[in-house]
Structures are given as structure tokens and as C-alpha cells.
Amino acid sequence: MKKVLSVVLALMVAGMVFAGGNKEGASAGGKKKDVVVVFIPKISGNAFFEVANEGAQELAKKVGFTINYNGSPDAAVANQVNIINNAIQQGADAIVISSLDATGLDSALKRAKNAGIAVMTWDSDVSADARQFMTSQGTPDILGKMLVDMGVDSLKERGKNPDKDVIKYCWHYSQATVTDQNSWQVAGEAYIKSKFPKWVNVAPSNYYSDQDAEKAITVGEAVLTAHKDVDLIICNDSTALPGQCQAAQNLGLDKSKVTITGFATPNAIKDYCRAGILSRWGLWDVKIQGGIACYLAYWAALGNKMKVGDKIDIPTIGTVEISPNTVLDPKAYTAPDSGVVLLPERAVFTKDNMDNYNF
């Protein structure tokens, strides 16, 4: 697999201690064998989360710790709470979770922290005081703008003029309570209002499909049926995007009739691109994201103290830096032992480059 972030993150130093090391104040604690990290996706069976698990498992095998990938095929907060509670009861050393709700997991995760379990988030966050560190794919501004710009480029290919035309558009994603996707939508709306004031959102309340693959298709068909003249559908969710593409295909529509874009793994969308359903979509190297998040959890479980400003050497990946929570939200909770690791790069996939990626 071509690693999207390898150029930026692979700052490997000759002679790096393979088990990883801290710089600038992150002190090493006592070694501990058989560290168990419980890695929790929003939903199991989804390509995005399965690929993240692959990356995490590969790193864990090389470093020497155990990852229990534990998710549910139903995207429900109650299921995630149950998994967290089980991890506490079974004496897990660390929890790494992509949250379905911005605050719904806070109490359970705080119980885990109080039990001495290292708590990390990745992909989608909780309240910052309920976890230690978040491994994020990017800031809301970066990702919201990226989603809109991919739509703009595809609209131009259809002969539209996004700067002057009245573009009718809407958003289709999982749930309004999912921190990451909602923040991208809010940032994307702000970008549209400032850059493309003539655009019209035909569904300001958005379309949601609850990260359910079948529902994503039926909701996708409902979007296209209710708004036959919609120009652009933005799917900031890895389940909504293939569902929306399938819906368009079911209704006999392709990229010449409606522009669809969003975030999903390359392999989940390649066939739709080959079939002419869409022109471009994007993501980041989720294998690296899963690896970083689980390694930080492992490193904390060893007793290492990490704080904002520290740089952490991660085997096979490189050096990452912990930023304050305010990089994601200016009003966020701030404390030295709570912060964010940002992935510095994302990728846009088209028919010209998609086969360079195998995840």
C-alpha cells in the first residue's frame, strides 16, 4: 500500500529505539508486558474502520502489545458504552475509541480513566476532559474546505461555474451528534457562505443515514427523488458516500447529471468511479491513523507521561507532536495532559491515481 503520509510522517532517525521514545519532556515509565489496548470503531464491518484496525494490528505486532478490536455492527452509543464497561471490568490497559456522540460516552470514559486505564480517541472525539489524547485527521476548517473544494472541481468538470451559478446542494452523513462529521459540515457551510454566496442548501437540516449501509442507499435515493435538480451532494461519512453512489446508480444517474463527493477509502469507491458515478473523493491514511492512536495508548499504559508540546517517536511511522485541544475547537478544554495529534496530510482520489492506493 502506498502510504499517503509517509513523506511527511516518516521522519525515521537512524538508531531510533524500536520500542519508541519520547522527546521534550515525555518521560519513560516502567516497562510492562502484555499491554492490552481495546480498539473501538464506530461500527464494525465498515472498510474505513477495518483498515484502521489493520494498521494498528501491524504496528502492535512489531512493537509487542495486544489490540482487541471490539465493535458492533450497529452504530449505537449504548453499544459503545457496553464495550467500554466490559474493558474496565476485564482490566484493559487502554481504550482507543471513535465516538458516535460528542458527549454520550463521557461518563463511561471518565470511569475508565479513574480506573487507571489510558483513554484515547481517534477519528471522532468526546469531551476533551474525558480522554487524554485525540488522533485527528485534520481540523474542521481543513476538512470542511476539502469537501467543498472536491465538489467545486467536479462541478467545473460538468461545465458548471461554481463562482457564478446558483448551485443547489445538500449534505448526507451519519448523525448530527458525531463530532467529526458535524464539525466538517459546519465548517464547510461557513466556507460556502463566504466563498460561494449564490449556492442554495436544499436541505438545511441535512440527510442522515446512521452509518447504516442499507439506509445510506435508501436515504441517498430519497435525496435524489426529493431534489431532482440537486447539483451537489456532499457525503462526509464513509458509509454515506458509497450508499449515495449506489443510489445514483440505481436511479440511472451518473457524474454528468449530479455531482457526488465525500470521504471514504479508495477501495470502497473505485468501482463507482470506474462506472462514472463520481469524479473524486478523499480521505487520509487511516492505517497510519489507527497505528498512531493505538501506539499512544500503549505508550501511556506503560506509565509514560505525555503532555502538550511533546514529540513522540512512533516505530515505522515517525515523529508526531501533541498540540492543544484548541486546534480542533478554540473553546475546547485545555490541560497539559489532554491534546491532539494531527495528521498533516490528506489525499484526493480520482481515476488517475486511485489504483495507487490499496486500502
C-alpha positions, -999 to +999 in steps of 0.1 A: +000+000+000+013+034-008+013+054+025-001+088+019+016+103+049+050+086+046+067+116+031+056+138+059+055+115+089+083+091+082+110+111+099+128+080+109+161+086+126+189+061+123+193+042+155+158+050+168+149+028+197+124+005+181+100+004+211+095+041+207+108+071+226+097+105+239+113+139+235+109+172+251+096+162+285+077+129+279+095+107+304+096+069+301+079+048+327+084+012+338+081-015+312+050-036+313+044-068+294+013-078+276-003-044+274-039-048+261-055-020+241-092-021+233-097-005+199-133+006+194-147+017+160-180+035+154-192+004+136-177-029+127-176-042+091-171-007+076-140-005+054-127+027+070-126+011+105-114-023+093-084-007+076-076+014+107-075-019+126-052-034+101-027-006+105-030-008+143-025-045+144+005-044+121+022-018+144+012-037+176+027-069+163+060-052+155+062-033+189+048-062+210+014-054+225-021-067+221-050-049+204-085-062+209-106-048+181-141-046+196-170-030+178-207-036+170-223-039+136-250-015+149-239+021+153-254+028+188-239+048+217-253+022+241-232-005+223-200+016+227-208+022+264-211-016+269-178-022+253-161+004+275-177-010+306-165-045+296-130-032+290-130-017+325-143-050+341-118-071+322-088-049+333-078-035+299-047-012+300-060+013+274-091+022+254-090+039+219-123+049+205-140+066+176-171+081+193-206+081+180-216+110+202-198+141+213-207+137+249-226+104+252-195+084+262-180+109+286-192+093+318-181+058+308-147+070+296-141+090+328-148+058+348-122+042+327-097+070+334-105+067+371-098+030+370-063+038+357-070+030+321-053+051+294-081+067+273-075+079+237-098+089+209-093+089+171-114+099+141-143+113+162-139+129+196-156+131+230-153+159+255-116+166+259-116+162+297-130+126+292-098+114+274-061+121+272-052+125+235-071+125+202-056+114+169-073+136+144-074+136+106-074+174+105-090+205+117-127+212+108-116+241+086-092+220+066-117+191+061-148+212+056-129+232+029-116+200+013-151+185+010-164+216-007-134+221-030-137+185-042-173+193-051-162+225-069-136+207-090-162+181-100-188+207-108-164+225-131-158+193-150-196+192-156-194+227-171-208+245-141-194+278-128-194+274-090-184+311-086-214+325-106-240+297-109-267+290-083-256+256-071-281+235-053-265+212-028-270+192+004-252+171+030-256+134+036-238+118+066-243+097+096-256+117+126-256+153+138-242+141+171-210+127+156-183+152+164-160+150+135-186+148+106-207+176+122-178+199+126-168+194+090-203+202+079-204+234+100-170+245+087-180+236+051-212+257+054-192+287+066-168+283+037-197+281+012-213+312+026-181+332+024-168+319-010-200+309-029-228+331-017-251+321-046-252+285-036-285+272-021-287+244+005-319+225-004-319+205+029-306+227+057-315+200+083-292+176+063-298+139+055-287+113+080-283+075+075-270+065+109-239+048+095-261+020+081-251+008+047-286-001+035-301+030+050-275+051+032-288+038-001-325+044+007-316+079+021-295+085-010-324+077-032-347+099-012-323+128-017-323+124-054-360+118-056-369+149-035-344+172-052-343+162-089-323+193-097-297+190-069-263+198-083-240+186-055-243+160-026-215+161+000-211+128+019-187+134+048-191+098+060-176+066+047-209+048+048-230+076+033-207+081+003-209+045-012-246+045-003-252+077-022-232+065-052-252+032-052-285+053-050-274+073-080-266+042-100-299+026-090-317+056-104-297+057-136-277+089-127-240+095-132-215+123-128-228+141-158-262+146-140-253+151-104-220+156-085-213+134-055-182+136-034-171+129+002-148+108+024-143+070+021-115+045+015-103+042-021-113+006-024-149+013-013-154+038-042-132+027-071-159+007-088-183+037-087-156+059-102-149+034-129-187+033-136-187+071-140-209+078-109-184+103-094-151+120-103-133+124-070-134+118-033-109+119-005-095+106+027-063+102+047-041+072+055-064+056+080-039+028+086-014+053+100-042+070+120-051+037+137-015+029+143-007+063+159-038+062+182-031+027+195+006+034+200-001+065+221-025+044+242+002+017+246+029+042+254+007+058+281-002+024+295+034+017+301+034+046+325+049+073+302+038+108+309+029+128+278+019+164+276+010+191+250+042+201+232+058+167+234+071+149+204+066+111+203+086+087+181+064+060+167+080+030+152+076+026+114+057+059+113+079+087+126+076+117+149+043+132+159+037+162+181+009+168+206-010+200+200-035+217+224-072+208+220-078+243+207-066+233+173-099+215+168-121+239+188-110+273+201-133+269+231-120+234+240-109+222+274-072+228+279-048+210+302-012+198+298-022+161+297-050+165+271-043+173+235-045+164+198-021+147+173-030+160+138-023+140+106-006+165+084-018+153+050-049+141+032-054+127-003-079+133-032-086+102-053-096+102-090-095+076-117-059+087-125-045+079-091-069+057-072-052+024-082-020+036-065-038+030-032-048-004-018-069+002+013 
